């Protein structure tokens, strides 16, 4: 859960592969983009993110989350290999 987000009480972070169907203002990490608002291997990406963040939360450390994408285009090669 993210705190201190302008105009929001909180934002949940959880696995989801289809933003339109599975998210209502939440954040879902994905391993690969597969289309607009869609990604692959969200559970694996969420697990990796959790493993990085959870120990810091237990220490009551603050975490700065910066969300960015270097490439907005789907990773077609990975998508095709995953769906072959």
PDB file of N, CA, C and O in Angstrom:
ATOM      1  N   UNK A   1       0.847  -1.170   0.000  1.00  0.00           N
ATOM      2  CA  UNK A   1       0.000   0.000   0.000  1.00  0.00           C
ATOM      3  C   UNK A   1       0.895   1.237   0.000  1.00  0.00           C
ATOM      4  O   UNK A   1       1.856   1.313   0.766  1.00  0.00           O
ATOM      5  N   UNK A   2       0.582   2.192  -0.849  1.00  0.00           N
ATOM      6  CA  UNK A   2       1.323   3.442  -0.915  1.00  0.00           C
ATOM      7  C   UNK A   2       0.549   4.519  -0.167  1.00  0.00           C
ATOM      8  O   UNK A   2      -0.674   4.607  -0.279  1.00  0.00           O
ATOM      9  N   UNK A   3       1.266   5.334   0.592  1.00  0.00           N
ATOM     10  CA  UNK A   3       0.655   6.407   1.362  1.00  0.00           C
ATOM     11  C   UNK A   3       1.064   7.760   0.803  1.00  0.00           C
ATOM     12  O   UNK A   3       2.004   7.860   0.015  1.00  0.00           O
ATOM     13  N   UNK A   4       0.356   8.788   1.214  1.00  0.00           N
ATOM     14  CA  UNK A   4       0.658  10.176   0.835  1.00  0.00           C
ATOM     15  C   UNK A   4       0.613  10.400  -0.673  1.00  0.00           C
ATOM     16  O   UNK A   4       1.452  11.117  -1.218  1.00  0.00           O
ATOM     17  N   UNK A   5      -0.347   9.797  -1.341  1.00  0.00           N
ATOM     18  CA  UNK A   5      -0.553  10.001  -2.762  1.00  0.00           C
ATOM     19  C   UNK A   5      -1.611  11.085  -2.910  1.00  0.00           C
ATOM     20  O   UNK A   5      -2.710  10.935  -2.377  1.00  0.00           O
ATOM     21  N   UNK A   6      -1.312  12.182  -3.623  1.00  0.00           N
ATOM     22  CA  UNK A   6      -2.295  13.257  -3.767  1.00  0.00           C
ATOM     23  C   UNK A   6      -3.650  12.747  -4.265  1.00  0.00           C
ATOM     24  O   UNK A   6      -3.726  11.989  -5.232  1.00  0.00           O
ATOM     25  N   UNK A   7      -4.700  13.172  -3.596  1.00  0.00           N
ATOM     26  CA  UNK A   7      -6.093  12.846  -3.940  1.00  0.00           C
ATOM     27  C   UNK A   7      -6.428  11.362  -3.803  1.00  0.00           C
ATOM     28  O   UNK A   7      -7.433  10.909  -4.352  1.00  0.00           O
ATOM     29  N   UNK A   8      -5.615  10.604  -3.087  1.00  0.00           N
ATOM     30  CA  UNK A   8      -5.887   9.186  -2.840  1.00  0.00           C
ATOM     31  C   UNK A   8      -5.622   8.876  -1.385  1.00  0.00           C
ATOM     32  O   UNK A   8      -4.706   9.447  -0.792  1.00  0.00           O
ATOM     33  N   UNK A   9      -6.396   7.991  -0.798  1.00  0.00           N
ATOM     34  CA  UNK A   9      -6.130   7.532   0.565  1.00  0.00           C
ATOM     35  C   UNK A   9      -5.007   6.499   0.551  1.00  0.00           C
ATOM     36  O   UNK A   9      -4.162   6.481   1.446  1.00  0.00           O
ATOM     37  N   UNK A  10      -5.003   5.647  -0.461  1.00  0.00           N
ATOM     38  CA  UNK A  10      -3.977   4.626  -0.592  1.00  0.00           C
ATOM     39  C   UNK A  10      -4.026   4.050  -1.999  1.00  0.00           C
ATOM     40  O   UNK A  10      -5.012   4.216  -2.716  1.00  0.00           O
ATOM     41  N   UNK A  11      -2.964   3.380  -2.380  1.00  0.00           N
ATOM     42  CA  UNK A  11      -2.905   2.663  -3.659  1.00  0.00           C
ATOM     43  C   UNK A  11      -2.341   1.286  -3.360  1.00  0.00           C
ATOM     44  O   UNK A  11      -1.274   1.168  -2.757  1.00  0.00           O
ATOM     45  N   UNK A  12      -3.047   0.247  -3.775  1.00  0.00           N
ATOM     46  CA  UNK A  12      -2.570  -1.117  -3.582  1.00  0.00           C
ATOM     47  C   UNK A  12      -1.638  -1.515  -4.717  1.00  0.00           C
ATOM     48  O   UNK A  12      -1.801  -1.080  -5.857  1.00  0.00           O
ATOM     49  N   UNK A  13      -0.672  -2.337  -4.390  1.00  0.00           N
ATOM     50  CA  UNK A  13       0.240  -2.916  -5.376  1.00  0.00           C
ATOM     51  C   UNK A  13       0.010  -4.415  -5.331  1.00  0.00           C
ATOM     52  O   UNK A  13       0.166  -5.036  -4.280  1.00  0.00           O
ATOM     53  N   UNK A  14      -0.363  -5.005  -6.472  1.00  0.00           N
ATOM     54  CA  UNK A  14      -0.635  -6.446  -6.522  1.00  0.00           C
ATOM     55  C   UNK A  14      -0.466  -6.962  -7.944  1.00  0.00           C
ATOM     56  O   UNK A  14      -0.454  -6.176  -8.891  1.00  0.00           O
ATOM     57  N   UNK A  15      -0.336  -8.279  -8.103  1.00  0.00           N
ATOM     58  CA  UNK A  15      -0.191  -8.846  -9.449  1.00  0.00           C
ATOM     59  C   UNK A  15      -1.449  -8.658 -10.291  1.00  0.00           C
ATOM     60  O   UNK A  15      -2.565  -8.781  -9.786  1.00  0.00           O
ATOM     61  N   UNK A  16      -1.267  -8.365 -11.553  1.00  0.00           N
ATOM     62  CA  UNK A  16      -2.344  -8.288 -12.543  1.00  0.00           C
ATOM     63  C   UNK A  16      -1.696  -8.200 -13.916  1.00  0.00           C
ATOM     64  O   UNK A  16      -0.683  -7.521 -14.081  1.00  0.00           O
ATOM     65  N   UNK A  17      -2.265  -8.873 -14.889  1.00  0.00           N
ATOM     66  CA  UNK A  17      -1.702  -8.861 -16.243  1.00  0.00           C
ATOM     67  C   UNK A  17      -2.511  -8.017 -17.221  1.00  0.00           C
ATOM     68  O   UNK A  17      -2.043  -7.736 -18.325  1.00  0.00           O
ATOM     69  N   UNK A  18      -3.724  -7.606 -16.830  1.00  0.00           N
ATOM     70  CA  UNK A  18      -4.587  -6.812 -17.701  1.00  0.00           C
ATOM     71  C   UNK A  18      -5.142  -5.649 -16.886  1.00  0.00           C
ATOM     72  O   UNK A  18      -6.041  -5.833 -16.066  1.00  0.00           O
ATOM     73  N   UNK A  19      -4.609  -4.461 -17.112  1.00  0.00           N
ATOM     74  CA  UNK A  19      -4.964  -3.297 -16.306  1.00  0.00           C
ATOM     75  C   UNK A  19      -6.460  -2.978 -16.362  1.00  0.00           C
ATOM     76  O   UNK A  19      -7.054  -2.653 -15.334  1.00  0.00           O
ATOM     77  N   UNK A  20      -7.068  -3.062 -17.523  1.00  0.00           N
ATOM     78  CA  UNK A  20      -8.480  -2.708 -17.656  1.00  0.00           C
ATOM     79  C   UNK A  20      -9.368  -3.669 -16.864  1.00  0.00           C
ATOM     80  O   UNK A  20     -10.294  -3.235 -16.180  1.00  0.00           O
ATOM     81  N   UNK A  21      -9.093  -4.950 -16.954  1.00  0.00           N
ATOM     82  CA  UNK A  21      -9.927  -5.949 -16.280  1.00  0.00           C
ATOM     83  C   UNK A  21      -9.613  -6.121 -14.802  1.00  0.00           C
ATOM     84  O   UNK A  21     -10.512  -6.416 -14.015  1.00  0.00           O
ATOM     85  N   UNK A  22      -8.345  -5.941 -14.406  1.00  0.00           N
ATOM     86  CA  UNK A  22      -7.931  -6.340 -13.069  1.00  0.00           C
ATOM     87  C   UNK A  22      -7.565  -5.201 -12.120  1.00  0.00           C
ATOM     88  O   UNK A  22      -7.390  -5.435 -10.924  1.00  0.00           O
ATOM     89  N   UNK A  23      -7.447  -3.976 -12.625  1.00  0.00           N
ATOM     90  CA  UNK A  23      -7.008  -2.876 -11.768  1.00  0.00           C
ATOM     91  C   UNK A  23      -8.052  -1.772 -11.704  1.00  0.00           C
ATOM     92  O   UNK A  23      -8.715  -1.461 -12.695  1.00  0.00           O
ATOM     93  N   UNK A  24      -8.184  -1.194 -10.537  1.00  0.00           N
ATOM     94  CA  UNK A  24      -9.061  -0.039 -10.338  1.00  0.00           C
ATOM     95  C   UNK A  24      -8.248   1.015  -9.592  1.00  0.00           C
ATOM     96  O   UNK A  24      -8.550   1.341  -8.444  1.00  0.00           O
ATOM     97  N   UNK A  25      -7.219   1.546 -10.246  1.00  0.00           N
ATOM     98  CA  UNK A  25      -6.364   2.544  -9.630  1.00  0.00           C
ATOM     99  C   UNK A  25      -5.185   1.957  -8.872  1.00  0.00           C
ATOM    100  O   UNK A  25      -4.453   2.690  -8.208  1.00  0.00           O
ATOM    101  N   UNK A  26      -4.993   0.658  -8.960  1.00  0.00           N
ATOM    102  CA  UNK A  26      -3.869  -0.009  -8.295  1.00  0.00           C
ATOM    103  C   UNK A  26      -2.668  -0.041  -9.236  1.00  0.00           C
ATOM    104  O   UNK A  26      -2.757   0.360 -10.396  1.00  0.00           O
ATOM    105  N   UNK A  27      -1.555  -0.523  -8.716  1.00  0.00           N
ATOM    106  CA  UNK A  27      -0.337  -0.671  -9.502  1.00  0.00           C
ATOM    107  C   UNK A  27       0.017  -2.156  -9.565  1.00  0.00           C
ATOM    108  O   UNK A  27       0.027  -2.846  -8.545  1.00  0.00           O
ATOM    109  N   UNK A  28       0.303  -2.632 -10.760  1.00  0.00           N
ATOM    110  CA  UNK A  28       0.711  -4.027 -10.931  1.00  0.00           C
ATOM    111  C   UNK A  28       2.042  -4.073 -11.673  1.00  0.00           C
ATOM    112  O   UNK A  28       2.114  -3.660 -12.830  1.00  0.00           O
ATOM    113  N   UNK A  29       3.090  -4.566 -11.030  1.00  0.00           N
ATOM    114  CA  UNK A  29       4.350  -4.728 -11.754  1.00  0.00           C
ATOM    115  C   UNK A  29       4.234  -5.901 -12.725  1.00  0.00           C
ATOM    116  O   UNK A  29       3.549  -6.883 -12.440  1.00  0.00           O
ATOM    117  N   UNK A  30       4.898  -5.797 -13.859  1.00  0.00           N
ATOM    118  CA  UNK A  30       4.948  -6.897 -14.826  1.00  0.00           C
ATOM    119  C   UNK A  30       6.391  -7.095 -15.259  1.00  0.00           C
ATOM    120  O   UNK A  30       7.211  -6.182 -15.159  1.00  0.00           O
ATOM    121  N   UNK A  31       6.694  -8.287 -15.736  1.00  0.00           N
ATOM    122  CA  UNK A  31       8.046  -8.575 -16.212  1.00  0.00           C
ATOM    123  C   UNK A  31       8.257  -8.098 -17.644  1.00  0.00           C
ATOM    124  O   UNK A  31       9.352  -7.670 -18.008  1.00  0.00           O
ATOM    125  N   UNK A  32       7.198  -8.173 -18.457  1.00  0.00           N
ATOM    126  CA  UNK A  32       7.275  -7.780 -19.858  1.00  0.00           C
ATOM    127  C   UNK A  32       5.965  -7.136 -20.269  1.00  0.00           C
ATOM    128  O   UNK A  32       4.895  -7.549 -19.821  1.00  0.00           O
ATOM    129  N   UNK A  33       6.047  -6.118 -21.129  1.00  0.00           N
ATOM    130  CA  UNK A  33       4.841  -5.540 -21.724  1.00  0.00           C
ATOM    131  C   UNK A  33       4.405  -6.432 -22.876  1.00  0.00           C
ATOM    132  O   UNK A  33       5.236  -6.904 -23.653  1.00  0.00           O
ATOM    133  N   UNK A  34       3.094  -6.663 -22.985  1.00  0.00           N
ATOM    134  CA  UNK A  34       2.591  -7.496 -24.082  1.00  0.00           C
ATOM    135  C   UNK A  34       1.541  -6.767 -24.907  1.00  0.00           C
ATOM    136  O   UNK A  34       1.007  -7.337 -25.859  1.00  0.00           O
ATOM    137  N   UNK A  35       1.238  -5.537 -24.569  1.00  0.00           N
ATOM    138  CA  UNK A  35       0.254  -4.738 -25.280  1.00  0.00           C
ATOM    139  C   UNK A  35      -0.103  -3.542 -24.424  1.00  0.00           C
ATOM    140  O   UNK A  35       0.406  -3.392 -23.313  1.00  0.00           O
ATOM    141  N   UNK A  36      -0.967  -2.699 -24.932  1.00  0.00           N
ATOM    142  CA  UNK A  36      -1.374  -1.515 -24.186  1.00  0.00           C
ATOM    143  C   UNK A  36      -2.149  -1.924 -22.933  1.00  0.00           C
ATOM    144  O   UNK A  36      -3.211  -2.539 -23.022  1.00  0.00           O
ATOM    145  N   UNK A  37      -1.607  -1.578 -21.773  1.00  0.00           N
ATOM    146  CA  UNK A  37      -2.253  -1.925 -20.508  1.00  0.00           C
ATOM    147  C   UNK A  37      -2.149  -3.397 -20.149  1.00  0.00           C
ATOM    148  O   UNK A  37      -2.858  -3.871 -19.261  1.00  0.00           O
ATOM    149  N   UNK A  38      -1.278  -4.120 -20.827  1.00  0.00           N
ATOM    150  CA  UNK A  38      -1.142  -5.553 -20.577  1.00  0.00           C
ATOM    151  C   UNK A  38       0.316  -5.934 -20.382  1.00  0.00           C
ATOM    152  O   UNK A  38       1.215  -5.333 -20.970  1.00  0.00           O
ATOM    153  N   UNK A  39       0.533  -6.935 -19.551  1.00  0.00           N
ATOM    154  CA  UNK A  39       1.879  -7.400 -19.297  1.00  0.00           C
ATOM    155  C   UNK A  39       1.892  -8.881 -18.994  1.00  0.00           C
ATOM    156  O   UNK A  39       0.845  -9.517 -18.874  1.00  0.00           O
ATOM    157  N   UNK A  40       3.089  -9.421 -18.872  1.00  0.00           N
ATOM    158  CA  UNK A  40       3.273 -10.843 -18.610  1.00  0.00           C
ATOM    159  C   UNK A  40       4.049 -11.038 -17.320  1.00  0.00           C
ATOM    160  O   UNK A  40       4.822 -10.173 -16.907  1.00  0.00           O
ATOM    161  N   UNK A  41       3.837 -12.162 -16.701  1.00  0.00           N
ATOM    162  CA  UNK A  41       4.568 -12.600 -15.509  1.00  0.00           C
ATOM    163  C   UNK A  41       4.485 -11.593 -14.372  1.00  0.00           C
ATOM    164  O   UNK A  41       5.495 -11.250 -13.757  1.00  0.00           O
ATOM    165  N   UNK A  42       3.271 -11.123 -14.099  1.00  0.00           N
ATOM    166  CA  UNK A  42       3.064 -10.153 -13.029  1.00  0.00           C
ATOM    167  C   UNK A  42       3.349 -10.746 -11.655  1.00  0.00           C
ATOM    168  O   UNK A  42       3.893 -10.058 -10.791  1.00  0.00           O
ATOM    169  N   UNK A  43       2.993 -12.000 -11.438  1.00  0.00           N
ATOM    170  CA  UNK A  43       3.261 -12.619 -10.132  1.00  0.00           C
ATOM    171  C   UNK A  43       4.756 -12.674  -9.851  1.00  0.00           C
ATOM    172  O   UNK A  43       5.186 -12.426  -8.725  1.00  0.00           O
ATOM    173  N   UNK A  44       5.548 -12.997 -10.864  1.00  0.00           N
ATOM    174  CA  UNK A  44       7.007 -13.054 -10.690  1.00  0.00           C
ATOM    175  C   UNK A  44       7.569 -11.662 -10.407  1.00  0.00           C
ATOM    176  O   UNK A  44       8.438 -11.506  -9.549  1.00  0.00           O
ATOM    177  N   UNK A  45       7.080 -10.658 -11.123  1.00  0.00           N
ATOM    178  CA  UNK A  45       7.547  -9.285 -10.907  1.00  0.00           C
ATOM    179  C   UNK A  45       7.144  -8.782  -9.522  1.00  0.00           C
ATOM    180  O   UNK A  45       7.922  -8.105  -8.850  1.00  0.00           O
ATOM    181  N   UNK A  46       5.929  -9.115  -9.101  1.00  0.00           N
ATOM    182  CA  UNK A  46       5.456  -8.716  -7.772  1.00  0.00           C
ATOM    183  C   UNK A  46       6.294  -9.392  -6.682  1.00  0.00           C
ATOM    184  O   UNK A  46       6.648  -8.759  -5.687  1.00  0.00           O
ATOM    185  N   UNK A  47       6.605 -10.656  -6.870  1.00  0.00           N
ATOM    186  CA  UNK A  47       7.422 -11.391  -5.901  1.00  0.00           C
ATOM    187  C   UNK A  47       8.804 -10.755  -5.767  1.00  0.00           C
ATOM    188  O   UNK A  47       9.308 -10.581  -4.657  1.00  0.00           O
ATOM    189  N   UNK A  48       9.409 -10.412  -6.888  1.00  0.00           N
ATOM    190  CA  UNK A  48      10.732  -9.786  -6.878  1.00  0.00           C
ATOM    191  C   UNK A  48      10.680  -8.426  -6.174  1.00  0.00           C
ATOM    192  O   UNK A  48      11.557  -8.108  -5.371  1.00  0.00           O
ATOM    193  N   UNK A  49       9.659  -7.634  -6.474  1.00  0.00           N
ATOM    194  CA  UNK A  49       9.484  -6.340  -5.830  1.00  0.00           C
ATOM    195  C   UNK A  49       9.268  -6.505  -4.328  1.00  0.00           C
ATOM    196  O   UNK A  49       9.838  -5.759  -3.533  1.00  0.00           O
ATOM    197  N   UNK A  50       8.453  -7.471  -3.942  1.00  0.00           N
ATOM    198  CA  UNK A  50       8.182  -7.736  -2.522  1.00  0.00           C
ATOM    199  C   UNK A  50       9.451  -8.127  -1.771  1.00  0.00           C
ATOM    200  O   UNK A  50       9.676  -7.686  -0.644  1.00  0.00           O
ATOM    201  N   UNK A  51      10.275  -8.956  -2.404  1.00  0.00           N
ATOM    202  CA  UNK A  51      11.528  -9.388  -1.768  1.00  0.00           C
ATOM    203  C   UNK A  51      12.485  -8.221  -1.539  1.00  0.00           C
ATOM    204  O   UNK A  51      13.269  -8.234  -0.590  1.00  0.00           O
ATOM    205  N   UNK A  52      12.422  -7.217  -2.404  1.00  0.00           N
ATOM    206  CA  UNK A  52      13.271  -6.042  -2.238  1.00  0.00           C
ATOM    207  C   UNK A  52      12.724  -5.085  -1.174  1.00  0.00           C
ATOM    208  O   UNK A  52      13.480  -4.518  -0.385  1.00  0.00           O
ATOM    209  N   UNK A  53      11.425  -4.921  -1.166  1.00  0.00           N
ATOM    210  CA  UNK A  53      10.797  -3.904  -0.317  1.00  0.00           C
ATOM    211  C   UNK A  53      10.489  -4.394   1.095  1.00  0.00           C
ATOM    212  O   UNK A  53      10.670  -3.645   2.055  1.00  0.00           O
ATOM    213  N   UNK A  54      10.036  -5.614   1.238  1.00  0.00           N
ATOM    214  CA  UNK A  54       9.563  -6.110   2.537  1.00  0.00           C
ATOM    215  C   UNK A  54      10.594  -5.950   3.661  1.00  0.00           C
ATOM    216  O   UNK A  54      10.227  -5.475   4.736  1.00  0.00           O
ATOM    217  N   UNK A  55      11.860  -6.321   3.467  1.00  0.00           N
ATOM    218  CA  UNK A  55      12.837  -6.152   4.554  1.00  0.00           C
ATOM    219  C   UNK A  55      12.979  -4.693   5.006  1.00  0.00           C
ATOM    220  O   UNK A  55      13.181  -4.423   6.190  1.00  0.00           O
ATOM    221  N   UNK A  56      12.873  -3.769   4.072  1.00  0.00           N
ATOM    222  CA  UNK A  56      12.979  -2.352   4.420  1.00  0.00           C
ATOM    223  C   UNK A  56      11.756  -1.880   5.195  1.00  0.00           C
ATOM    224  O   UNK A  56      11.868  -1.055   6.101  1.00  0.00           O
ATOM    225  N   UNK A  57      10.605  -2.398   4.841  1.00  0.00           N
ATOM    226  CA  UNK A  57       9.384  -2.046   5.579  1.00  0.00           C
ATOM    227  C   UNK A  57       9.447  -2.573   7.013  1.00  0.00           C
ATOM    228  O   UNK A  57       8.986  -1.907   7.940  1.00  0.00           O
ATOM    229  N   UNK A  58      10.010  -3.754   7.194  1.00  0.00           N
ATOM    230  CA  UNK A  58      10.158  -4.310   8.540  1.00  0.00           C
ATOM    231  C   UNK A  58      11.072  -3.453   9.399  1.00  0.00           C
ATOM    232  O   UNK A  58      10.911  -3.395  10.618  1.00  0.00           O
ATOM    233  N   UNK A  59      12.036  -2.786   8.763  1.00  0.00           N
ATOM    234  CA  UNK A  59      12.947  -1.884   9.485  1.00  0.00           C
ATOM    235  C   UNK A  59      12.329  -0.495   9.655  1.00  0.00           C
ATOM    236  O   UNK A  59      12.942   0.397  10.241  1.00  0.00           O
ATOM    237  N   UNK A  60      11.120  -0.323   9.144  1.00  0.00           N
ATOM    238  CA  UNK A  60      10.383   0.945   9.170  1.00  0.00           C
ATOM    239  C   UNK A  60      11.124   2.025   8.371  1.00  0.00           C
ATOM    240  O   UNK A  60      11.075   3.205   8.717  1.00  0.00           O
ATOM    241  N   UNK A  61      11.796   1.615   7.321  1.00  0.00           N
ATOM    242  CA  UNK A  61      12.464   2.555   6.421  1.00  0.00           C
ATOM    243  C   UNK A  61      11.464   3.062   5.391  1.00  0.00           C
ATOM    244  O   UNK A  61      10.548   2.340   4.998  1.00  0.00           O
ATOM    245  N   UNK A  62      11.640   4.295   4.960  1.00  0.00           N
ATOM    246  CA  UNK A  62      10.822   4.845   3.887  1.00  0.00           C
ATOM    247  C   UNK A  62      11.352   4.334   2.558  1.00  0.00           C
ATOM    248  O   UNK A  62      12.548   4.095   2.397  1.00  0.00           O
ATOM    249  N   UNK A  63      10.437   4.172   1.610  1.00  0.00           N
ATOM    250  CA  UNK A  63      10.798   3.685   0.279  1.00  0.00           C
ATOM    251  C   UNK A  63      10.261   4.667  -0.747  1.00  0.00           C
ATOM    252  O   UNK A  63       9.088   5.039  -0.701  1.00  0.00           O
ATOM    253  N   UNK A  64      11.103   5.081  -1.658  1.00  0.00           N
ATOM    254  CA  UNK A  64      10.695   5.945  -2.751  1.00  0.00           C
ATOM    255  C   UNK A  64      10.487   5.068  -3.981  1.00  0.00           C
ATOM    256  O   UNK A  64      11.417   4.406  -4.440  1.00  0.00           O
ATOM    257  N   UNK A  65       9.287   5.062  -4.504  1.00  0.00           N
ATOM    258  CA  UNK A  65       8.962   4.254  -5.676  1.00  0.00           C
ATOM    259  C   UNK A  65       8.883   5.168  -6.892  1.00  0.00           C
ATOM    260  O   UNK A  65       8.050   6.073  -6.945  1.00  0.00           O
ATOM    261  N   UNK A  66       9.749   4.929  -7.859  1.00  0.00           N
ATOM    262  CA  UNK A  66       9.740   5.678  -9.113  1.00  0.00           C
ATOM    263  C   UNK A  66       9.308   4.714 -10.201  1.00  0.00           C
ATOM    264  O   UNK A  66       9.949   3.688 -10.426  1.00  0.00           O
ATOM    265  N   UNK A  67       8.228   5.047 -10.868  1.00  0.00           N
ATOM    266  CA  UNK A  67       7.703   4.185 -11.921  1.00  0.00           C
ATOM    267  C   UNK A  67       8.029   4.825 -13.258  1.00  0.00           C
ATOM    268  O   UNK A  67       7.652   5.966 -13.526  1.00  0.00           O
ATOM    269  N   UNK A  68       8.732   4.076 -14.090  1.00  0.00           N
ATOM    270  CA  UNK A  68       9.066   4.579 -15.414  1.00  0.00           C
ATOM    271  C   UNK A  68       9.182   3.414 -16.372  1.00  0.00           C
ATOM    272  O   UNK A  68       9.395   2.270 -15.969  1.00  0.00           O
ATOM    273  N   UNK A  69       9.041   3.723 -17.626  1.00  0.00           N
ATOM    274  CA  UNK A  69       9.206   2.715 -18.655  1.00  0.00           C
ATOM    275  C   UNK A  69      10.185   3.256 -19.683  1.00  0.00           C
ATOM    276  O   UNK A  69      10.019   4.362 -20.195  1.00  0.00           O
ATOM    277  N   UNK A  70      11.186   2.480 -19.971  1.00  0.00           N
ATOM    278  CA  UNK A  70      12.168   2.872 -20.968  1.00  0.00           C
ATOM    279  C   UNK A  70      11.565   2.689 -22.358  1.00  0.00           C
ATOM    280  O   UNK A  70      11.839   3.465 -23.273  1.00  0.00           O
ATOM    281  N   UNK A  71      10.744   1.658 -22.501  1.00  0.00           N
ATOM    282  CA  UNK A  71      10.181   1.315 -23.796  1.00  0.00           C
ATOM    283  C   UNK A  71       8.702   1.017 -23.622  1.00  0.00           C
ATOM    284  O   UNK A  71       8.341   0.062 -22.934  1.00  0.00           O
ATOM    285  N   UNK A  72       7.850   1.811 -24.229  1.00  0.00           N
ATOM    286  CA  UNK A  72       6.405   1.606 -24.107  1.00  0.00           C
ATOM    287  C   UNK A  72       5.881   0.555 -25.076  1.00  0.00           C
ATOM    288  O   UNK A  72       4.725   0.141 -24.987  1.00  0.00           O
ATOM    289  N   UNK A  73       6.724   0.129 -25.988  1.00  0.00           N
ATOM    290  CA  UNK A  73       6.299  -0.883 -26.952  1.00  0.00           C
ATOM    291  C   UNK A  73       6.331  -2.267 -26.314  1.00  0.00           C
ATOM    292  O   UNK A  73       7.218  -2.556 -25.511  1.00  0.00           O
ATOM    293  N   UNK A  74       5.386  -3.114 -26.655  1.00  0.00           N
ATOM    294  CA  UNK A  74       5.402  -4.483 -26.126  1.00  0.00           C
ATOM    295  C   UNK A  74       6.684  -5.209 -26.513  1.00  0.00           C
ATOM    296  O   UNK A  74       7.234  -4.988 -27.592  1.00  0.00           O
ATOM    297  N   UNK A  75       7.142  -6.058 -25.641  1.00  0.00           N
ATOM    298  CA  UNK A  75       8.299  -6.903 -25.916  1.00  0.00           C
ATOM    299  C   UNK A  75       7.789  -8.096 -26.718  1.00  0.00           C
ATOM    300  O   UNK A  75       7.532  -9.161 -26.158  1.00  0.00           O
ATOM    301  N   UNK A  76       7.642  -7.917 -28.021  1.00  0.00           N
ATOM    302  CA  UNK A  76       6.988  -8.919 -28.873  1.00  0.00           C
ATOM    303  C   UNK A  76       7.729 -10.252 -28.893  1.00  0.00           C
ATOM    304  O   UNK A  76       7.090 -11.304 -28.899  1.00  0.00           O
ATOM    305  N   UNK A  77       9.053 -10.234 -28.903  1.00  0.00           N
ATOM    306  CA  UNK A  77       9.824 -11.479 -28.946  1.00  0.00           C
ATOM    307  C   UNK A  77       9.525 -12.324 -27.707  1.00  0.00           C
ATOM    308  O   UNK A  77       9.264 -13.522 -27.815  1.00  0.00           O
ATOM    309  N   UNK A  78       9.564 -11.692 -26.524  1.00  0.00           N
ATOM    310  CA  UNK A  78       9.285 -12.413 -25.288  1.00  0.00           C
ATOM    311  C   UNK A  78       7.831 -12.857 -25.261  1.00  0.00           C
ATOM    312  O   UNK A  78       7.531 -13.973 -24.838  1.00  0.00           O
ATOM    313  N   UNK A  79       6.924 -11.994 -25.711  1.00  0.00           N
ATOM    314  CA  UNK A  79       5.507 -12.321 -25.743  1.00  0.00           C
ATOM    315  C   UNK A  79       5.257 -13.536 -26.634  1.00  0.00           C
ATOM    316  O   UNK A  79       4.519 -14.445 -26.257  1.00  0.00           O
ATOM    317  N   UNK A  80       5.865 -13.548 -27.799  1.00  0.00           N
ATOM    318  CA  UNK A  80       5.672 -14.666 -28.731  1.00  0.00           C
ATOM    319  C   UNK A  80       6.260 -15.960 -28.163  1.00  0.00           C
ATOM    320  O   UNK A  80       5.662 -17.027 -28.303  1.00  0.00           O
ATOM    321  N   UNK A  81       7.422 -15.870 -27.525  1.00  0.00           N
ATOM    322  CA  UNK A  81       8.029 -17.063 -26.950  1.00  0.00           C
ATOM    323  C   UNK A  81       7.180 -17.608 -25.794  1.00  0.00           C
ATOM    324  O   UNK A  81       7.033 -18.822 -25.651  1.00  0.00           O
ATOM    325  N   UNK A  82       6.632 -16.728 -24.986  1.00  0.00           N
ATOM    326  CA  UNK A  82       5.808 -17.128 -23.830  1.00  0.00           C
ATOM    327  C   UNK A  82       4.496 -17.746 -24.285  1.00  0.00           C
ATOM    328  O   UNK A  82       3.986 -18.659 -23.636  1.00  0.00           O
ATOM    329  N   UNK A  83       3.941 -17.258 -25.396  1.00  0.00           N
ATOM    330  CA  UNK A  83       2.637 -17.722 -25.865  1.00  0.00           C
ATOM    331  C   UNK A  83       2.742 -18.743 -26.992  1.00  0.00           C
ATOM    332  O   UNK A  83       1.735 -19.055 -27.627  1.00  0.00           O
ATOM    333  N   UNK A  84       3.920 -19.263 -27.254  1.00  0.00           N
ATOM    334  CA  UNK A  84       4.096 -20.239 -28.347  1.00  0.00           C
ATOM    335  C   UNK A  84       3.550 -21.601 -27.945  1.00  0.00           C
ATOM    336  O   UNK A  84       3.608 -22.546 -28.731  1.00  0.00           O
TER     337      UNK A  84
END
